[in-house]
Amino acid sequence: MSAPQRFVPGQAPGPRDIDKPDLDSPERIDRMVRLFYDRVLADPLLAPVFLEVARIDLDTHLPLIAAFWKKLLLNQPGYKRHMMAKHRAVHHQAPLTGAHHERWLALFHANLDEHFDGPQTDRARLLSARVMDNLYRQLSRL
């Protein structure tokens, strides 16, 4: 039996990479978030937003972001913050543009593509695009 195939609009289906884990456990989501933030904090467009404008403390921020993804992907309780309020506050300090949103999503998807594969990873791709679209739409109204 062959591995299940992922649906990608406009592309012929391809085989799964069975050597890559899916985002189907809290530990894998923690790893995904750490790897993603390694990319973000090395990015010349996004790093200043996170480090200089939002002034995130990684020890506090990463568990919160992991809790957000665990809620979305695993239906785990634990994330009780209002994501939009936090992003509005950053946007008021330094406007977040379409370029910021596009870069965030590109880095997020590149991280998934490089390290993970499976149904929950596909779901993370879809949800990340929806989250980013909603965030951009909300912030562009301010």
BELTA-V679401 format. One record per backbone hydrogen bond with DSSP energy under -1.0 kcal/mol. NH is the residue of the N-H (numbers start at 1). CO is the residue of the C=O. If there is no record, write none. Layout:
BEGIN
NH|CO ; NH|CO
END
This chain:
BEGIN
11|8 ; 18|16 ; 20|17 ; 24|22 ; 29|25 ; 30|26 ; 31|27 ; 32|28 ; 33|29 ; 34|30 ; 35|31 ; 36|32 ; 37|33 ; 38|34 ; 39|35 ; 40|36 ; 41|37 ; 43|40 ; 47|43 ; 50|46 ; 51|47 ; 52|48 ; 53|48 ; 54|49 ; 56|50 ; 60|57 ; 61|57 ; 62|58 ; 64|60 ; 65|61 ; 66|62 ; 67|63 ; 68|64 ; 69|65 ; 70|66 ; 71|67 ; 72|68 ; 73|69 ; 74|70 ; 76|70 ; 86|82 ; 87|83 ; 88|84 ; 89|85 ; 90|86 ; 91|87 ; 92|88 ; 93|89 ; 94|90 ; 101|97 ; 102|98 ; 103|99 ; 104|100 ; 105|101 ; 106|102 ; 107|103 ; 108|104 ; 109|105 ; 110|106 ; 111|107 ; 112|108 ; 113|109 ; 114|110 ; 115|111 ; 116|112 ; 117|21 ; 122|118 ; 123|119 ; 124|120 ; 125|121 ; 126|122 ; 127|123 ; 128|124 ; 129|125 ; 130|126 ; 131|127 ; 132|128 ; 133|129 ; 134|130 ; 135|131 ; 136|132 ; 137|133 ; 138|134 ; 139|135 ; 140|136 ; 142|139
END
